Amino acid sequence: MHDTPPSVPDFTQWPSFPFEGDLRVKQLDDPVPVEPPRKGEGLRECTACNAPDDAYIWVGERWRVRAMDRPTGLPMVLILESRTHLDLGDLPNLLAAELGVMTVRLERAIRSLDGVARVHVNRWGDGSAHLHMWFLARPYGRLQLRGTFLSLWDSILPPISEAQWRENLALVAAWLAEFGGRPLAEPPRIQWQAPSSLLAQSAAADAAAAAAEAVSVIEAAEEIPEPAPDADDAAGTDDGTDRSDPVDTTDGTPTDDSGTDDSGTDAGDKDDSGTDAGDKDDRTVSDTGTVRSATETDPAGTTADPATEPAGASAPVPADTPGPGSRTAAAGAPPTSTLSTSGDASTAR
């Protein structure tokens, strides 16, 4: 006689249930006599204990807060961990009392973010023996995400932007630092780039987001234990994942500004790339007879004083002219400093 499969429960009809269509209940496996060890139990190493402080967004004397390794569908997903290798039921009275304070404090910090309506606090503990509490932010107005399926929606919704995610991390870290500890999350850096490069960067970011594999909250921390201990090295990331800041493409890296110099070039300054004979077509002659370059104007449109520029000084400047971050003026013309508005010319020339 065949077993009659159980009927689909009523919660599959709830508006918050993320799936629809024909569903059937998976066959339940037989119970095992001995459960496999979690991370931090037996011979398995504890990822949280081995993680350095810079893998977290905020660290204190007895508690640390970390985030996922990349943005997910929810505005914020954070994990509160104790520094000491203890599980929830093993906490002494001091840490147990502090856990309540830290839970309320972190919930308030996440709820203060724009677009957050509620913060779900969860503890599973099936993947690691090191205490870790989950904090999941529900977006404001998304009533379909209310309830117990919020962690599933996190891997279904499209990820939020990298900039918004890093800004949220920095705000939460700063909030916690008001009560002590050290914030480690930094807001996103401003990418000073030419408009022509923004389109290429946006396309590359979209391609990277599309290539990223969706991982649910539970899968990200391996809350479901592995069947074999030797599969631990091949499993997904759990704790202490390095969250490096996006590369700032303008930190001290010179860019070619020939033909697009808007930084207010001095009257005696010349193009570092060398002026050839063809550049003379762009020059005009002033009413005093002094040869002037069409690009020798400051951002306000004011031309340089002809008295400070030697007539006929069109010789190119050698590329190996010494002096970091500066340009050599033509002989006989002392350079005058101007305030640059270019992102890659931060020093006075």
HUWOCOR-V871042 format. One record per helix or strand. SS is the DSSP state (A for helix, B for strand). FROM is the first residue (numbers start at 1). LEN is the number of residues. If there is no record, write none. Layout:
{{SS	FROM	LEN} {SS	FROM	LEN}}
//
This chain:
{{A	10	4} {B	39	1} {A	47	4} {A	53	3} {B	58	2} {B	63	5} {B	77	6} {A	88	3} {A	93	19} {B	116	7} {B	128	1} {B	132	8} {A	143	3} {A	150	7} {A	162	16} {B	182	2} {A	195	17} {A	217	4} {A	229	3} {A	277	6} {B	283	3} {B	291	3} {B	297	1} {B	303	1} {A	306	3}}
//
